[in-house]
């Protein structure tokens, strides 16, 4: 048995890698929550290794047997199929994204193949050989599935489906990387390696495979951790571990197994990590996704203060299960715990050490956490460290510390810090009842602690703060934000084009998701814009708390806006068409409501669709079949379409708006040679043959038709054809 350190690029250049039929399907791309967490952690780690020129990770052992035949040296992996497939996809993606997928790289990648199914093997070959283009904002799997070479039957292949999920995960993580492919295959600084063990004189039989992969029943992870943790506990704590603390977790036991082990383990994994981050320097914690609870428990719990801290938080939770903060514990022990959940629970862990200031501490710290993007591993580390510093410096009085204006942070949102300092001064002055008003609006599900826009609108007058706060509480309720007729958006549009830029020439009427990133990219852009706030204040003066919906409808129905906004205000279907609330705006005459987010998806052309609604929809035009609006699914123009069948030939009429000249065109065409009698008819009424079409006798057009004359020109055509 020979062992060597390899990179994937070295291995695939040395061997043709064939995943054997007896191996299980590729599983790292499965959609289960647990696997998704593992996948994201793994990719986070790979990203950091490639990004940092001085770091490397060894992915442990990969076993395989070598066979020499006419194809060359063939490696049949015995163990390591999952890692090899992920590395194959990562190399392919980075080569494609960086423009390095040349013929040499393609031939190298084609040396990796799957034998589980022919479809899996063909799929691997296709993604290498076919031209695939995508953008950062694309979902890569959707792009691939849209290509003509992608067979529908492939959607039933579990390996291919897992690969597509992994591709999306890789794209989400690596889409902004630069020159990572060259770094990945660098033979000097090797970011990702593994130990390759070649099994000499072994054939890969089913029996050998089964023996190598056999698993006996072992202690669970929780049982292992409990055995290691208990020696650090006092007799009283050991008793609680098997009694009161067990009762605490019982309500959250697994429904199927009726066990609490999984919840207990998640709790200890997360709190042990938090404590570890608190006592370790930042440099150690840059690779937190690799931190294993079993490798750090001794360092954490050899400090008796940490053992007492865990005991105190569990006692607090057991004795305060109706506390307003108990939900933080419930989020902390979920299968999929967000980084916000982890940091928020750390705030509670710190806060119970001084319960006299608990409410003030939790209000400020949760406001900071909920309004700061905590998405990367380093964000989690910095958030934990920043909370620790804030708690120490506050010295039991967070309000007084903020009033002193000495709080400095590189992690938490600076604007939110400034807001907290302003609110604390208002609360502590207590000239008027600012505290109850601030708490009321902070707790709104959409504002989540950020109410600076209300302070600006009210100009720090309490009566106005309450008036506007009560109205905004209703306007930003999910029932209004997601109203089926978009009454808030349309009413606000009446006062001002509030729509923020959503990238490139896209603008948004604002989606109303409660996720922080969505709020930042949508309504918070509106609430932090001075002109939009002026318009919002005008609207607030017009609406009443007693009947907010009626007030909004009144604004909509009395609107006298006469620019492009008029159509979105008066007709709910235009915003309704925009499923992701986005439209493309190039100029006041070139506007495209988007069904999703891109022009290569379904979209409308605004003015031709308005004409269709007002003049065509629901009406009959002899000799044509029922007209319809033809949405564009590419950069081609959308149009009003009429169909006519005559003498077994299908004819079509398209009415299109031309934004360059602010007028319309009518085209008349068929997909085969047009008979001379039909040509004579359309030419007599002014239609001109388009000579740059392959068959110039099959496509005729009239251009530069002003809207007032459009129906007359169309009537000329319909009347002439009716007489045939």
Buried (B, 14 or more C-beta within 10 A) or exposed (E): EEEEEBBBBBBBEBBBBBBBEBBEBBBBBBEEEEBBBBBBBBBBBBBBBBBBEEBBBEBEEBBBBBBEEEEEEBBBBBBBBBBBBBBBBBBBBBBBBBEBBEEEBBEBBBBBBBBBBEBBBBBBBBBBEEEBEBEEEBBBBEBBBEEEEBBEEBEEBBBBBBBBBBBBBBBEBBBEBEEBBEBBBBEEEBBBBBBBBBBEEBEBEEEBBEEEEEEEEEEEBBEBBBEBBEEBBEEEBBEBBEEBBBEBBEEBBEEEEEEBBBBBBBBBBBBBBBBBBBBBEEEBBBBBBBBEBEEBBEBBBEEEEBBEBBBEBBBBBBEBEEBEBBEBBBBBBBEEBBBBBBBBBBBBBBBBBBEEBBBBBBBBBBBBBBBBEBEEBBBBBBBBBBBBBBBEEBEEBBBBBBBEEEBEBEBBBEEBBEBBBBBBBBBEEEEEEBBEBBBBBBBBEBBBBBBBBBBBBBEEEBEBBBBBBBBBBBBBBEEBBEBEBBBBBBBBBBBBBBBBEBEEBBBBBBBBBEEBEBBBBBBBBBBBBEEBBEBBBBBBEBBEEEEBBEBBBBBBEEBEBEEBBBBBBBBBBBBEBBEBBBBBBEEEBBBBBBBEBBBBBBBBBBBBBBBBBEBBBEEEBEBBEEBEBBBBEEEEBBBBBBEBEEEEBEBBBBBBBBBEEEBBBBBBBBEEEBBEEBBEBBEEBEBEBBEEEEEEBBBBBBBEBEBEEBBEBBEBBBEBBEEE
